[in-house]
Amino acid sequence: MAEHRQQQICNNVIDYSQVPGDSILPFLIELNLDQSILNPGPGENQRFCYNLTGVGEDLPTFKDLSHLVLGICNTIPENQITNITVTIDGIPQEVTFGEGGNVELRTPQNPDPTTGCAGLKFDFGVNKVEGEMTFCFELTTAYLRGNNAVCLFGGGQTASGLSICGPVCNGGNTCEAVGYQPASVCVPVTVTPFANPGTPITHCCGNPVIVPGIHVCPGTINGSCSFTMTQRICVEVPVTFGANTSVGDTSVLCDDATSNDVCTNCNDELS
């Protein structure tokens, strides 16, 4: 029951191709529920599997993926992470886990130097147009699930700000207490439209005209033709509201210590 109360609602799919900018890392990332084992049974490891797909176009605006960092609970030690697999475009990759390997555990004290993000770093490149990567890992201790930040890097650019379901800190074996803070949340939203050009297609109109000799061609030398396109758009802007919390210093009021068992029926004494 404690896990059910603490379990967070989180995103199973995120799409960085929808984040506008001068440079876009156009990758869709999805938690693969068929291959994952989120609620392991006795003797099973907890397993997280993700599919990453390039959904961009062959244009300079879109960048190939160099590596990604999947945020996870920052108290998970390396020795609890096992059975890491990576497949790119259907081909299994050799994985080396640890400092200097192609999969590393980056901590808040030693984050990924290019993105500044902490978590599991997967140093594998993926093509921006229809490239595919599946990456999985197992945990020998089961953790609750919640939103974890995902950072992408490629073309000298970092994409961050989106989060996906992954392992979050359980908080250990504690007595639970819940406090509630009502609040009104206001956030300004700025919508910046953009237009990405497609690949131009040249059509030949009629047959070529060939005449002997040198002739002065009509028109402007090294000139260009211009036209303007107008398209009405309507932008749907989903916003997720939540809150981050911080806990102050712990205060303790000690009763007298005793050799008697005063814990077993402590609830009866308070009722």
N, C-alpha and C positions, 0 to 999 in steps of 0.2 A: 504493500500500500504506500510506503514512503516513496518508492520510485515513481508510482503513478502521480503522486502529488507534486513531485519535483520536475516531472518530465515536461520539457518545453515544446511549444509548437515551433517548427522550424521549416525552412525552405528545402524542398527536395530538388528544385531546379533553379539555376541562375543563368543569366544570359548577358555576357559582357559585350556582345555585338550591338546591344541597344543603348549602350552608354556613348553619347556623341563626343566628338573631340577631333582635333587635327590628326591624331593617330588613334586607331581603334584596334584592340586585340579581340577579334570577332569569334569568341569561343563560348559555346553552350556547355554547361557542366550539370550533370544529373546524378543524383544518388541512385545507384542500381539496386533496387529493392529485391530483385530476383536473386542476385549473387551475394547480397549482404546477409549477415546473421546479426540482427540488431538486438534480439533477446535470446542469448544463447542458453541452451539447456545444460544439464550436468555434464561436465567433461568437455564442453565446447568452448572455443574461443569466440569472442565477439569479433565480427568481421564487417568492414566497411569497404564497399566498392563504388567507384565513380566512373562515369563515361564522360569524356571531353571530346567535343566535335568542333572542327573549324567550319564556320558558316559564313565566311567572308568571301570577297571577290578578289580577282587578280588585279588589284589597284594599289597604288602607293599608299593610300590612306590606311589600308589594312596591313597589319603586321603579323608575321609568323610568331608562334610561341617559342621562347627560349627555355623558360622554366616556370614553375608555379610553386606557391607555398600554401598548403592547406593548414589553417589554424586548427589546433587541437588543445585540449586541456593542458596547461603548461606545467602540471605536476606529474604527467605521465613520464616515467623513466624509459630509457632506451630498452632496458631488459624486458619490458612488458610489450614491446612492439615486435611482431614476428610475421613470417610468411608474406613478405611484401612482393607483389608481382606487378609488372608493367607490360602492357601490350600496345604497340603502335602500329596502326594500319594492319592489324591482324597478326603481327609478328611479335612473339614474346621477346622481351629485352633482358639482358643480363643486369641484375640489380646488385649493387654494392652499397650496403647500409652502414653508415657511420661517418665520422669526420673525414672530409675529402672524397666521399663516395658520391654516386649519382642520386642517392636518397640520404638526406641528413635530417636530424632533429635539431631545429633551430629554436633557441630559448629566447625569452624577452631580454636576457642579459647578453645574448650573442645572436642577434637576429640575422636574417639574410641581408648581406650588405647592399644589394641592389634595390630591393623593395622596402627594406626596413621592417619586414614582417617576420613573425615567429610562427613555428609549427613544423609540419613535415614538408621539406623541400624536395620536389621531384625535378631533377635536372635533366629533362628530356625535351627535345624540340618537336613541335607539331606544326604541320602546314596549315595556313590560314584558310585554304580552300579544300574542304572535305577531308582534312586530316582527322584521324581518330586515335584517341588514347584511352585505354581502360587501366586504371590503377587501383590496387586493393592492398589492404593491410589488416592484420589481426591484432587483437589485444588480449593478453592472457587474463586481464581483469576487466570485467564489464563496466562500462560507464554509461551515465545518462546521456541523452542526445539533446542537442540544442544547436543554435546557429553559431557557426565558426567562420571567421573571415577568410576569404580566398583572395590571394594576390597573384596576378599574372605579370610576367615580364617578357618583353620582346621588342626588337627594333629600337632599343634604347629607351623604351617607355614602360611605365608601371601602370597597371589597371588595378584598382582596389575599390572597396566600398560595398561589395556584395558578399553575402554570407550564405552558407549551405549547412545542412544537417551534418553533424559529426559528434565526436565524443567530447563532452564537457565535464568539468570537475564535479564529483559526487558530493564532496564536502565531508566524507568520512562517516564514521559511526557517531552521530550526534543526536541530542534531543532537539526536536524541531520546534520552532516557533515562527509564526508568520505575522508580519506587520503590514498594514495597508495604508497607502498614502494616496488619497485622491488628488488629482491635479488636472488643470486644463492645459492642453498642449497646443501651441500655435507655431506653425512653421511656414515661412515664406517659400514659395515655389517659383522658380524662374524656368520658363520653357524657351529653349534656344533651338529653333528649327535649323535643319541642315539639309543640303542637297549633295549627294554623292553621284558624280557622273558615271554612266555606264560606258561600256566599250563602244566607240563609234563604228558604224557600218557604212561603207562606201558602196553606192549603187552606180553602175555605168548606165547612162541614159542614151540609148542609140549606139550607132557604130562610130568609131573614131574617124576624123576627117584628116587626111594626109595630103599635103600639097608640096610640090618641089620648091626648093629655094628657101631663103631666110626671110621671114616676115615679122613685122612688129606685132606682137600679141596685144590684143585689147585688154584694158583693165589696168590695175595698179600693181607694179612690181612688188613682190613679197607682201602683197596685201592680204587681208582676211575678211571674212564675212561674219557679221554679227546678227544675232537675233535674241529675243527675250522670251522665256517661257514662264508662265504663271500657273501655279497649282494651289488650289485651296486645300488645306489640311486641317484635321481635327486631332488633337493630341490628348490621349487618355493618360492621366498622371496618377498611378496608384501610390499611396504613401502609407507606410507601416509605422504606427506610433508605439512606442514602448518607453522604457526607462532603464537607466543604469543606476545602481545603488552602491553606496559605500557604507561601511560599518565602522563606528568609532571605537575608541579604546574600551577594553573589557573591564568592568568593575566586578569585584567578587566580595560577597559578604559571607564569611565563614561561620558556621555553627561549631559547637564543641565536638571534637573528634571522640569516637567511642569504639569499643571492641564489639558492641552489639550490632546485629544486622538491622539497620534503620532504613535500608533502601527497598527491601522487598515489598513492604506494604506502605510505602510513602504516600501513594495516592489516597489510601483509606484515611490517613491522618489529616489530609487536607480537605476531605469531603465532609 
